[in-house]
Amino acid sequence: MKLAIFGLTLSSSWGNGHATLWRGLIRALGRSGHDVVFFERDVPYYAEHRDLHALPGAELILYRQWDDIRQSARAHIGDADAVIITSYCPDAREAARLLRDESATALRVFYDLDTPVTLARLGAGEMVEYVPEDGLGAFDLVLSYTGGTALAELQQRLGARRVAPLHGHADPESHAPRPGQARHDWDLSYLGTFAADRQCALEQLFIEPARRSPHRRFVLGGSGYPASFPWCRNIWFLRHVPPPDHPAFFCASRLTLNVTRGDMAAMGFCPSGRLFEAAACGTPLLTDDWRGLEHFYAPGTEILVVHGPADVMAALERSDEELQRIARAARERTLEEHSSAKRAAELVALLEDLSHVGHHSGGRQRHAHSASRLLEGAAAGRPP
């Protein structure tokens, strides 16, 4: 199977989670004999922080402007089995127009890796630049990084005809326990870019425990943190941790913390990619609470849910034996259900099922027209 993908970035993990997810998924697809071509606009921000130039199983096409690759895109669309356009792709609308105008037989897929953000922006009356003007009704399948109510809202508000979740994952060949992992540099770590809607939870679940435990060592890795961030003397800071260094970061941690962005937590069924990475590395996990968590890891036995500083302090007091028992259970669950190979197989199965039932079915114009009216209503602040 050949997949043509128009995405945000594959070449740079700086300030985004898309690149890491695509790298694991594409590697897994390549191991299964599938071909991928990934189109990425070569913007200065990612060019300055590029940490990948080639990936086995994929052709990476960097371009400065859409007109530079219009003919190449048309050719790849013409012989692809499926074309995937993603959220935050800067040329998503251009790619969707080209896909609509071509008579290719490729499956037409939209993958929203930021569904709660998309829906929140629509609800606020904002224009979402990566959503086609006529909504998502022209796509044969709409995938969502988050599940739960997000799936129904993609149908109701954007006219998506078929929806399915495609959650995060970890590649166990890249994320695995390291020799000497019993000797930890950090008592608690947190890995994530700065986000204002995570700040309150981060202060409660990371900063305050650090204040209460001056004898313990804490580390925060990520970009975008302001000078006003409330650092403590026992918190170390790593400005950017590229994906190849994620395993070392997690394996050096006795415990690691996951904090979910506000829009994602509100919708639920929203595991982050770093959650799976840490579990695959055999690092015990703390997480804030969100609806649907138990569908991914069992609270108490595979992951520890924390609601405030006291819960974090209690977790830090647990014995190494207790924490490693939880970590082993989470790793086993990850290898069985949340690996990149598992997600790649899920994606291929969805595409194959869609091919078998027949795509490009009737009703595209009707759905597109309906979605257009929905978008107009959202932009005007009216309920759908």
C-alpha positions as CSV (number, residue, x, y, z in Angstrom):
1,M,0.0,0.0,0.0
2,K,1.3,3.5,-0.8
3,L,0.3,6.4,1.4
4,A,0.8,10.1,0.5
5,I,0.7,12.3,3.5
6,F,0.4,16.1,3.7
7,G,1.4,17.0,7.3
8,L,2.8,19.6,9.6
9,T,6.4,18.2,10.0
10,L,8.3,14.9,10.0
11,S,11.8,16.5,10.0
12,S,11.6,18.5,13.3
13,S,10.3,17.6,16.7
14,W,10.8,21.1,18.0
15,G,7.6,22.4,19.7
16,N,5.3,19.8,18.3
17,G,4.2,16.1,19.0
18,H,3.3,15.3,15.4
19,A,6.9,14.4,14.2
20,T,7.5,11.8,16.8
21,L,4.2,10.1,16.2
22,W,4.7,10.0,12.4
23,R,8.2,8.7,12.8
24,G,7.1,5.7,14.8
25,L,4.1,5.1,12.5
26,I,6.1,5.3,9.3
27,R,8.8,3.0,10.6
28,A,6.1,0.4,11.4
29,L,4.4,0.8,8.1
30,G,7.8,0.4,6.3
31,R,8.5,-2.8,8.3
32,S,5.2,-4.2,7.0
33,G,6.1,-3.4,3.4
34,H,4.1,-0.2,2.9
35,D,5.5,2.9,1.1
36,V,5.0,6.5,2.4
37,V,5.7,9.9,0.9
38,F,5.5,12.8,3.3
39,F,5.1,16.4,2.1
40,E,6.3,19.0,4.5
41,R,6.6,22.8,4.0
42,D,10.1,23.8,4.7
43,V,9.5,26.7,7.2
44,P,12.4,28.4,9.0
45,Y,11.2,27.5,12.4
46,Y,11.5,23.8,11.8
47,A,14.5,24.1,9.5
48,E,16.5,25.7,12.3
49,H,15.7,22.8,14.6
50,R,15.7,19.9,12.1
51,D,16.6,16.6,13.8
52,L,15.7,14.2,11.0
53,H,16.7,14.3,7.3
54,A,15.7,10.8,6.1
55,L,13.6,7.9,7.4
56,P,13.6,4.3,6.1
57,G,10.3,3.5,4.5
58,A,9.5,7.1,3.6
59,E,10.3,9.7,1.0
60,L,10.4,13.1,2.7
61,I,9.6,16.0,0.3
62,L,10.4,19.4,1.6
63,Y,9.1,22.5,-0.3
64,R,9.1,26.2,0.1
65,Q,5.7,27.0,-1.4
66,W,2.8,24.9,-2.7
67,D,3.3,25.7,-6.4
68,D,6.8,24.1,-6.2
69,I,5.3,20.7,-5.6
70,R,1.9,20.9,-7.2
71,Q,2.9,18.6,-10.0
72,S,4.7,16.2,-7.8
73,A,1.8,16.1,-5.4
74,R,-0.6,15.4,-8.3
75,A,1.6,12.5,-9.4
76,H,1.9,10.9,-6.0
77,I,-1.9,11.3,-5.4
78,G,-2.4,9.6,-8.8
79,D,-0.7,6.3,-7.8
80,A,-1.4,6.3,-4.0
81,D,-3.7,3.9,-2.3
82,A,-4.6,6.5,0.3
83,V,-4.0,10.2,0.8
84,I,-3.8,11.6,4.3
85,I,-4.1,15.3,5.1
86,T,-3.5,16.3,8.7
87,S,-4.3,19.0,11.1
88,Y,-1.9,22.0,11.2
89,C,-0.7,21.1,7.7
90,P,0.0,24.7,6.4
91,D,-1.3,23.7,2.9
92,A,-4.1,21.4,4.0
93,R,-6.7,23.3,2.0
94,E,-4.6,23.4,-1.1
95,A,-4.0,19.6,-0.8
96,A,-7.7,19.0,-0.2
97,R,-8.6,21.0,-3.4
98,L,-6.0,19.1,-5.4
99,L,-7.3,15.8,-4.0
100,R,-10.9,16.8,-4.8
101,D,-10.1,17.9,-8.4
102,E,-8.2,14.7,-9.2
103,S,-10.0,11.6,-10.5
104,A,-7.6,9.4,-8.6
105,T,-8.9,6.3,-6.9
106,A,-7.0,6.9,-3.7
107,L,-8.8,6.8,-0.4
108,R,-9.3,10.4,1.0
109,V,-8.4,10.6,4.7
110,F,-8.2,13.5,7.1
111,Y,-6.3,12.9,10.3
112,D,-6.9,15.4,13.1
113,L,-4.1,15.0,15.6
114,D,-5.5,18.0,17.5
115,T,-9.3,17.4,17.5
116,P,-10.1,19.1,20.9
117,V,-8.2,22.2,19.7
118,T,-10.0,22.1,16.4
119,L,-13.4,21.9,18.0
120,A,-12.6,24.5,20.7
121,R,-11.5,27.0,18.0
122,L,-14.7,26.3,16.0
123,G,-16.7,26.8,19.1
124,A,-15.1,30.2,19.7
125,G,-16.0,31.2,16.1
126,E,-12.4,31.1,14.8
127,M,-11.4,30.1,11.4
128,V,-9.5,26.8,11.4
129,E,-7.1,27.2,8.6
130,Y,-6.3,23.5,8.1
131,V,-10.0,22.5,7.8
132,P,-11.3,22.7,4.2
133,E,-13.9,25.5,3.6
134,D,-16.6,22.9,2.9
135,G,-15.8,20.8,6.0
136,L,-14.8,17.2,6.2
137,G,-17.6,15.6,4.2
138,A,-15.5,15.0,1.1
139,F,-13.2,12.6,3.0
140,D,-13.9,8.9,3.0
141,L,-12.5,8.6,6.5
142,V,-11.7,11.1,9.3
143,L,-9.3,9.9,11.9
144,S,-9.0,11.5,15.4
145,Y,-6.1,11.4,17.8
146,T,-8.7,11.5,20.6
147,G,-11.8,9.4,20.9
148,G,-15.0,9.7,23.0
149,T,-17.3,12.6,22.2
150,A,-14.7,14.0,19.7
151,L,-15.8,11.5,17.1
152,A,-19.5,12.5,17.2
153,E,-18.6,16.2,17.1
154,L,-16.5,15.7,14.0
155,Q,-19.6,14.3,12.3
156,Q,-22.1,16.8,13.7
157,R,-20.0,20.0,13.3
158,L,-17.8,19.2,10.3
159,G,-19.9,16.8,8.3
160,A,-17.4,13.8,8.6
161,R,-19.1,10.7,7.2
162,R,-16.9,8.0,8.7
163,V,-14.8,8.6,11.8
164,A,-12.4,6.4,13.8
165,P,-9.8,7.0,16.5
166,L,-6.1,6.6,15.8
167,H,-4.4,7.2,19.2
168,G,-0.8,7.8,20.1
169,H,1.8,5.0,20.4
170,A,5.4,4.1,21.1
171,D,8.0,2.2,19.1
172,P,9.5,-0.4,21.4
173,E,12.6,-0.6,19.3
174,S,13.3,3.0,20.2
175,H,11.7,3.1,23.6
176,A,12.8,0.4,26.0
177,P,14.4,0.1,29.5
178,R,18.1,0.9,29.6
179,P,20.9,-1.0,31.5
180,G,21.5,0.5,34.9
181,Q,18.0,2.0,35.0
182,A,17.7,1.2,38.7
183,R,20.1,4.1,39.3
184,H,18.1,7.2,38.7
185,D,19.2,10.8,38.2
186,W,15.8,12.3,38.9
187,D,13.1,11.6,41.4
188,L,10.4,13.1,39.2
189,S,10.5,14.3,35.6
190,Y,8.1,16.0,33.2
191,L,8.5,16.3,29.4
192,G,6.4,18.7,27.4
193,T,6.4,22.0,25.7
194,F,4.9,25.0,27.5
195,A,1.2,25.4,27.3
196,A,-0.8,27.9,29.3
197,D,-3.7,25.5,29.8
198,R,-1.4,23.0,31.4
199,Q,0.3,25.5,33.7
200,C,-2.1,25.3,36.7
201,A,-1.9,21.5,36.8
202,L,1.8,21.6,36.3
203,E,2.2,23.9,39.3
204,Q,0.1,21.7,41.5
205,L,1.6,18.3,40.3
206,F,5.2,19.3,39.7
207,I,6.3,22.7,41.1
208,E,4.6,22.4,44.5
209,P,5.9,18.8,45.2
210,A,9.4,20.2,44.3
211,R,8.9,23.0,46.8
212,R,7.9,20.5,49.5
213,S,10.8,18.1,48.7
214,P,14.0,20.3,48.6
215,H,16.1,17.1,49.1
216,R,14.7,15.5,45.9
217,R,15.7,16.2,42.3
218,F,13.2,17.2,39.6
219,V,13.8,17.8,35.9
220,L,11.6,19.5,33.3
221,G,12.3,19.1,29.6
222,G,10.6,21.2,26.8
223,S,10.6,24.4,24.8
224,G,8.7,27.6,25.1
225,Y,8.9,28.2,28.8
226,P,8.7,31.9,29.8
227,A,11.2,33.7,32.0
228,S,8.4,34.1,34.6
229,F,8.1,30.3,35.1
230,P,8.2,29.6,38.9
231,W,11.4,27.6,39.0
232,C,12.7,26.0,42.3
233,R,16.4,25.4,43.1
234,N,15.9,21.6,42.9
235,I,14.3,21.7,39.4
236,W,16.7,21.2,36.5
237,F,15.7,22.4,33.0
238,L,16.4,20.9,29.6
239,R,15.4,23.4,26.9
240,H,14.7,20.7,24.2
241,V,14.8,17.0,24.4
242,P,14.8,15.6,20.8
243,P,13.0,12.3,20.3
244,P,16.1,10.1,20.2
245,D,16.9,11.4,23.7
246,H,13.4,10.7,25.1
247,P,14.3,7.1,26.2
248,A,17.4,8.3,28.1
249,F,15.3,11.1,29.7
250,F,12.6,8.7,30.9
251,C,15.0,5.9,32.0
252,A,16.9,8.4,34.2
253,S,13.6,9.1,36.1
254,R,12.3,7.2,39.1
255,L,8.9,8.6,38.2
256,T,7.6,10.7,35.3
257,L,4.5,12.9,35.1
258,N,1.9,13.3,32.4
259,V,-0.2,16.5,32.3
260,T,-2.9,16.8,29.7
261,R,-3.9,20.0,27.9
262,G,-7.2,21.6,29.0
263,D,-9.1,21.1,25.7
264,M,-8.0,17.5,25.5
265,A,-8.8,16.6,29.1
266,A,-12.3,18.1,28.7
267,M,-13.0,15.7,25.8
268,G,-11.4,12.7,27.3
269,F,-9.9,9.6,25.7
270,C,-6.8,11.6,25.1
271,P,-3.5,9.8,25.9
272,S,-0.4,11.7,24.9
273,G,2.3,10.1,22.9
274,R,4.8,10.6,25.7
275,L,2.6,8.6,28.0
276,F,3.1,5.5,25.8
277,E,6.8,6.3,25.3
278,A,7.5,6.4,29.1
279,A,5.5,3.2,29.7
280,A,7.5,1.5,26.9
281,C,10.7,2.6,28.6
282,G,9.6,0.9,31.9
283,T,9.3,4.2,33.8
284,P,6.5,4.4,36.4
285,L,3.9,6.9,35.4
286,L,1.9,9.6,37.2
287,T,-0.9,11.3,35.4
288,D,-3.7,13.8,35.9
289,D,-7.2,12.4,35.6
290,W,-9.3,12.4,32.4
291,R,-12.3,10.5,31.2
292,G,-11.4,7.3,29.3
293,L,-8.0,6.8,31.0
294,E,-8.9,3.3,32.1
295,H,-9.3,2.2,28.5
296,F,-5.5,2.6,28.0
297,Y,-4.0,1.9,31.4
298,A,-5.5,0.5,34.7
299,P,-5.3,3.2,37.4
300,G,-3.5,1.9,40.5
301,T,-1.9,-1.2,38.8
302,E,-0.5,0.2,35.6
303,I,-0.5,3.9,36.2
304,L,-1.0,6.3,39.2
305,V,-3.6,9.0,39.0
306,V,-2.8,12.2,40.9
307,H,-5.1,15.0,41.7
308,G,-2.9,17.3,43.8
309,P,0.5,17.7,45.5
310,A,-0.4,15.2,48.3
311,D,-1.0,12.4,45.7
312,V,2.4,13.2,44.1
313,M,4.2,13.2,47.5
314,A,2.5,9.8,48.3
315,A,3.7,8.4,45.0
316,L,7.3,9.6,45.7
317,E,7.2,7.8,49.0
318,R,6.3,4.4,47.4
319,S,9.0,1.8,47.4
320,D,11.1,1.0,44.3
321,E,9.5,-2.5,44.3
322,E,6.0,-1.1,44.2
323,L,6.8,1.4,41.4
324,Q,8.6,-1.1,39.3
325,R,5.7,-3.5,39.5
326,I,3.4,-0.8,38.2
327,A,6.0,0.1,35.5
328,R,6.3,-3.5,34.3
329,A,2.5,-3.9,34.0
330,A,2.3,-0.6,32.0
331,R,5.1,-1.7,29.7
332,E,3.4,-5.1,29.0
333,R,0.2,-3.3,28.2
334,T,2.0,-0.9,25.9
335,L,3.7,-3.7,23.9
336,E,0.4,-5.5,23.5
337,E,-1.9,-2.6,22.7
338,H,-0.1,0.7,22.2
339,S,2.9,0.1,20.0
340,S,3.6,1.8,16.7
341,A,3.2,-1.5,15.0
342,K,-0.2,-1.9,16.6
343,R,-1.3,1.5,15.4
344,A,0.0,0.9,11.9
345,A,-1.9,-2.3,11.7
346,E,-5.1,-0.4,12.9
347,L,-4.6,2.2,10.2
348,V,-4.1,-0.4,7.5
349,A,-7.1,-2.4,8.6
350,L,-9.3,0.8,8.5
351,L,-8.1,1.6,5.0
352,E,-8.6,-2.0,3.8
353,D,-12.0,-2.2,5.3
354,L,-13.0,1.1,3.6
355,S,-11.7,-0.2,0.3
356,H,-13.7,-3.4,0.6
357,V,-17.0,-1.6,1.3
358,G,-16.4,0.9,-1.5
359,H,-15.3,4.5,-1.1
360,H,-16.2,7.7,-3.0
361,S,-19.8,6.7,-2.4
362,G,-22.7,8.9,-3.3
363,G,-23.6,11.9,-1.2
364,R,-20.3,13.7,-1.2
365,Q,-21.9,16.9,-2.5
366,R,-24.7,16.7,0.0
367,H,-22.3,16.2,2.9
368,A,-20.0,19.0,1.7
369,H,-22.9,21.4,1.4
370,S,-24.1,20.5,4.9
371,A,-20.7,20.9,6.4
372,S,-20.3,24.3,4.7
373,R,-23.4,25.5,6.5
374,L,-22.2,24.0,9.8
375,L,-18.9,25.9,9.4
376,E,-20.8,29.1,8.7
377,G,-22.8,28.6,11.8
378,A,-19.8,28.0,13.9
379,A,-18.0,31.1,12.6
380,A,-21.0,33.1,13.5
381,G,-21.1,31.7,17.0
382,R,-24.4,29.8,16.4
383,P,-24.8,26.3,17.7
384,P,-24.6,23.6,15.0
